[in-house]
Amino acid sequence: MSAPPARKPKPVAFQVARREDGAALQDFLAARLGVSRRAAKQQIDARIVRVDGQCVWMAHHRLRAGAVVTVAGFAASPTAVSNRPAKAKILWEDADYLVADKPAGVLVNEAPFSLETLLRTQTGQPDLRASHRLDRDTTGCVLFSKSAAAHEAAVAVFKRHGVAKTYRTVVSGRWDAESSTIDLPLDGRRALSLVRCLRANNQASHLAVRIETGRTHQIRRHLAMARHPVLGDGVYGPKVVEDLRLMRLTRPLLHAVELELDHPLKPGDRIKVFSPLPQEFHRWLGALRLE
């Protein structure tokens, strides 16, 4: 019996919002399709992306608000679709909030296949909303609110720096001090990162980093400024890699291991949630002799 003919995928189209004016085509596609930047670039390189009907093959093409971006045959390119989970792991939950364990390669919100969208379907709570964000390739604890009132209360706690977030990361080179404080402004605003070295050798170091300010890419930028960039970071990471094994590392080794804050709606209660290190993180710790 011959196999049935493959179904021809339909094109997908997105209109550039006002807040996305000036965005690079690659970044726009990654966000809207819910895939990695590499996967978005594959679509552009395949000459199947059009902007207002014109084929565009420049990844850094700047988009204007109102433009329509079309991707023909997106579903036919299996390498372009990220490994979206079928179910999210919930680490902690009460009547007002839940903390989910974010996997790599998934946006927190504002995308068709985001963690927020997945959790809304999974929990049957359409009002569920992310109260903060992690970068697409960062894993670990993310707080979600179950109502508008819960969200507003949580955002207020974040704004007054009442949330302690601890990350694990692996950086290039030996971090000499047992503990350090990086107090360097980012984007004109104070940013404070408290660094504790867990294990180090001449090649790499395993760090715990605690932050109370949440500036964009704060940990990655601070560690790069300290000349110990996060391994796997394609933006702020090492420019030269001597260990060829690290060429296989396609995302930053950065995991939000702990989230701690006063309960926004229950004075006197404390939320403290821990996320175990992913298996991939453990494998790299072993490979770099940092276990």
N, C-alpha and C positions, 0 to 999 in steps of 0.2 A: 504494500500500500504506500503510495507516495504521500509525503508530508504535505499538510495544507499550506497554502501560500502565506508568507509572513504578512501580518497586518501592517500597512503603511502608517507610520506614526504621523499624527497631526502636528502642524507647526504650533508653537506657543508664542504669544505676543504680550509685551508689557509696555505700558506708557510711563515715561520718565516723570516722576513726581517733582514738585517744586523743590523739595528738600534734597533731591538727587541731582539737581542742576550742577553741571561741571564734573560729575563722577566719571571715572575711567570706565570704558566699556567692559573690561575684564572684571572689575570689582562689582559693577552693576549686575552683570550676568551671574556671578557667583552668589550674590545676595538674593537675587530674584529666583534663581533656579534651585537654591539650597544646596550648592555643590562647592567643591574646593576651587580656588583660583586656577589651579592647574587644569581642572576639568573644564572650567569656563574658557581657558585659553585654547583647549582642544577644539571647542566648538568654533571659535574664531578662526583658528588655523584651517579648519575643514571648509571654510568659505560658505557656511550655512547661516551666518548672522547678517541681518540687514537692519539698517537704521533708516526709517522713513522710506523703505523700499530700495535703498542703495546698499549693495554688499560692502561691508567694512571688514578689513582684515588687520587693522591696527588695534592691539590690545589696549593701548593707552588713549584711544580716540575719546575725546571729551564730549559728553552728552549734554543736550540742552533740555530743559523742562518742556514737556509736551511731546517730545519725540517718541516715536513708536519703534521698539526694538523687537524684531521677529527672529526666532530660531527655528529653522526648518529641520524636521526630522530629529529633534533632540532625543526622543526615546529610543532611536535606533543606535545611539552611541553609548554602549554599556559602560565604557570607561569614564564617561562624563558624570554619571550618577554616583553620588557619594553612598557609602554603606549606611543607609538610613536604618536605625533600629526599628524593630517591630513594636517594641515596648520599652518604656523608660523605667529605670530603677528609681523607686522612691525611697529615700534614706530616712526621712522623718516626716510626720504629718500630724496636724491637729485640725480643729474646726475652721481655722482662719488661714493657715499657711501649709505649704509643703516644701520640702527641699529635695530636689531631684539630683541624680548623679549624671551629669552631662557627659556624653561620649564625644570623642574627637570628630571633627568634620561636619558638625551640625550647628547651625545658627541657633541662638537662644530664642529669637523671635523675629517678626517682620519678614518671614519667608514662608512659602507654601509648605515646606517640609521641616519647619522649625521644631525645636523641642517643645515650645509653648503649644503649637498646634497638635503635636502628638499627645501631650498630656491632657489637653482639653478633650480629645476623643477618648483617651484611655480612662479618664476619671469621670467622664460625663458631666464636666463642669465648664460650660462655654465661657464663663466670665474669668476663668483662671488667667493670671497675667504675671509675667516675669517682672520682678521688682528690681532687678539689676542684671548685668550681662557679664558673660565671659567671651573672649575671642573664640572664633569658630573652632580652632584647633586646640584650645585649652580645655581640659577635662575637669570634672569634679563638681563641687557643691554650687547649686543655684537655687535661690529662694523664689517661690511663686506665691502670689496672693490669690485668695479665692473670691474676693469681692473688691469693689471699688474702694470701700472704706479701709479694708485691710491693706490695699496697695498704697493708698495715700499715707497711711500711718507708717508703713515700712519705708517708703521713700523719704519721709521726714527723718527717720533714724539714720538712713544712709547720708543724708545731707548734713547732719550735725556730727558726722564721723563717729557714730555710735556702733559701728560694725567692725569687728576684727576678722580679717581674712588671712588665713595662712596657706601658703603654697609650697609645694616641693618642686624643685627644678634641678637640672644638671647643666653646669656651665663649663666653658672652656678654661683650662688651666687650673692651677692650684690656688684656692682661696686660703690665704695664710692665717687670717684672724679667726678665732673661735666664734666671735660675734662682732658685728659691725652695724653701724647706722649710716644709711645713705639719705642725706637731707639736701636734695637738689631740686630746684623748681622745674616743673614741666609745663610748657605752654603758659608761662607767666604765673603759675599757681604753685603753692607749696606742695611738695610730695615727699613723703617719709616712708622709707622701707627699712625694716629691721631684719638683718640677715644673720642666720646662724649656720655655721658649717657643720654638717653631720659627718662627712667623710671626704677626703681629698687625696689626690695624687698629682703627679706632674702633668698628667693629661687632662683631667677633669675634676670637678667638685660637685658633690651632692649637697644642696642647700635647702634650708627651710627659710622662707621669706614671709614676714608678717607685715601687712599694710593696713592702715586705717584710712588713708586717702585712696581714692579710686580713679587716678588719672589714666588717660588713654595709654595702654601698653606700658603702664608704669614700671612693672618689674622688668620687662624685657629692655626697656630704655635705660633704666637705672643700672642694670647689670652690664649693659653694653658700655655705658659711661664709665663704669668701674673697670673696664677692660677685661671683663669676664662674661662675654655674651652667652646667651642661652643656646645650647646645642640644638640644631634643627631649625633655628629661626632664620627664615629666608629674608627677613627685612633688616633686623639688627644683629644677626648672628655673625659667626666667624667668616671672614672673607676667604681664608685659606684653611683647608682641612687636610691634615697630614695622614690621619687614619682613614683609609679608603672605606672602611665599614660605615663611617658616618655619612657617606654619600647616599646611603639607603634611608637615612633619617629625613623624612619629608615634612615633619611638623615639629614645632618647638616642644621640648620636654618640659612641660609646665602643667601642674595639676593643683587644683584648688582643694586642698586636703581637709581644711576645717573652716567652718563658718560659725561665728559666735556673735550674738547680739541680745540685748534686752527685748523681751517679747513686746512688739509695738502696741498690742491691745490688752495685755495682761500685766499691769505693773507688779514688779516683784518676781515675775517669771523670767527665766533665761533660756534662750534657744542656743544649743551647742550641738553641731552636727559634724560628723567625721566621714570622709570618703576614702576608702582604701585605694592605694596606688594601683593603676591599671596594670595588667600583665605585661604590656609592651614596655611600660616604664621600668618594671622589675627586670625585664630582659636586658635593657640597656644598662641598668645598674650592674648587673652581672657581667656583661660584656666589657664594661669599663672598670671593673674591679672596685666598685663602690658599694657593694652590698654590706 
